[in-house]
């Protein structure tokens, strides 16, 4: 009589965490897909918002699509001549991060340095530059 109850309790204990993880991943997926669908690329020939381009690149980074993230960020930096220093530093830091993940350490170091040079108060770039200098020199 107790064996079926123990069996059901064991199944519930195993399946509950899996269900929670799947639900969290589903919410994360829908949040990211809503960001992309809100762009309505048919109405715009170019994405002009700095934050949207950066967010798209971060989605690529989250999915470990380093090459797409680098292409998106580089294109944004080259096409948008009116980037302020804060956004330029963020873009260069993100490019450096993606390059570091692809094991292009010297290029990553150059982008981190460029980010620090453009906006010296940007702590993420400073930390990334010091980490890459410490680990790969």
C-alpha positions in Angstrom: 0.0 0.0 0.0 2.8 2.4 0.8 4.9 1.6 -2.3 2.6 3.5 -4.7 2.6 6.6 -2.5 6.4 6.5 -2.1 6.7 6.1 -5.9 4.4 9.1 -6.5 6.3 11.2 -4.0 9.6 10.3 -5.6 8.3 11.2 -9.1 6.9 14.6 -7.8 10.3 15.4 -6.2 12.1 14.7 -9.4 9.7 16.4 -11.8 9.0 19.6 -9.8 12.5 21.1 -10.2 12.5 20.2 -13.9 9.1 21.9 -14.3 10.3 25.0 -12.6 13.4 25.2 -14.7 11.3 24.8 -17.9 8.9 27.5 -16.9 11.7 29.9 -16.1 13.3 29.2 -19.5 10.0 29.7 -21.3 9.5 33.1 -19.6 13.1 34.1 -20.6 12.5 33.0 -24.2 9.2 34.9 -24.5 10.8 38.0 -23.0 13.6 38.0 -25.6 11.3 37.2 -28.4 9.0 40.1 -27.5 12.0 42.4 -27.6 12.8 41.2 -31.2 9.3 41.3 -32.4 8.8 44.9 -31.1 11.4 46.1 -33.5 9.0 45.9 -36.5 11.8 45.9 -39.0 9.4 46.2 -41.9 8.8 49.8 -40.9 12.4 50.7 -40.5 15.3 50.3 -42.9 17.8 50.7 -40.2 17.6 50.3 -36.4 18.5 53.7 -35.1 18.1 53.2 -31.4 21.4 52.6 -29.6 19.7 50.6 -26.9 17.9 48.3 -29.2 21.1 47.4 -31.2 22.9 46.8 -27.9 20.0 44.6 -26.7 20.0 42.6 -29.9 23.8 42.0 -29.5 23.2 41.0 -25.8 20.7 38.4 -27.0 23.3 37.0 -29.4 25.8 37.0 -26.5 23.4 35.1 -24.2 23.0 32.5 -27.0 26.7 32.3 -27.4 26.5 33.5 -31.0 29.7 35.5 -30.7 30.2 36.2 -34.4 26.7 37.7 -34.8 27.1 39.8 -31.7 30.4 41.2 -33.0 29.0 41.9 -36.4 25.9 43.6 -34.9 28.0 45.8 -32.6 30.7 46.7 -35.2 28.0 47.6 -37.6 26.3 49.8 -35.1 29.5 51.6 -34.2 30.4 52.2 -37.8 26.9 53.2 -39.0 26.0 55.5 -36.1 28.3 58.5 -36.1 26.4 60.2 -33.3 27.1 57.6 -30.5 27.9 59.3 -27.2 30.9 58.2 -25.2 28.9 56.1 -22.8 27.3 54.0 -25.6 30.6 53.7 -27.6 32.3 52.4 -24.5 29.5 49.9 -23.9 29.7 48.7 -27.5 33.5 48.3 -27.5 33.4 46.5 -24.2 30.8 44.1 -25.5 32.9 43.5 -28.6 35.9 42.8 -26.4 33.9 40.4 -24.3 32.7 38.5 -27.4 36.2 38.4 -28.8 37.6 37.1 -25.5 35.0 34.3 -25.6 36.3 33.3 -29.0 39.8 33.3 -27.6 41.0 36.3 -29.6 42.7 37.8 -26.5 44.8 40.5 -28.2 41.9 41.9 -30.1 39.7 41.8 -27.0 42.4 43.6 -25.1 42.5 46.3 -27.8 38.7 46.8 -27.6 38.7 46.9 -23.8 41.5 49.5 -24.0 39.5 51.5 -26.6 36.5 51.4 -24.3 38.5 52.6 -21.3 40.1 55.4 -23.4 36.7 56.6 -24.7 35.0 56.5 -21.3 37.5 56.2 -18.4 34.8 55.9 -15.7 33.3 52.7 -17.2 34.1 50.2 -14.6 33.1 47.1 -16.5 35.7 47.9 -19.2 38.3 48.7 -16.6 37.6 45.4 -14.8 37.7 43.4 -18.1 40.9 45.0 -19.2 42.6 44.3 -15.9 41.3 40.7 -15.9 42.6 40.0 -19.5 45.9 41.6 -18.6 46.3 39.5 -15.5 45.2 36.2 -17.2 46.7 36.3 -20.6 50.0 38.3 -20.2 
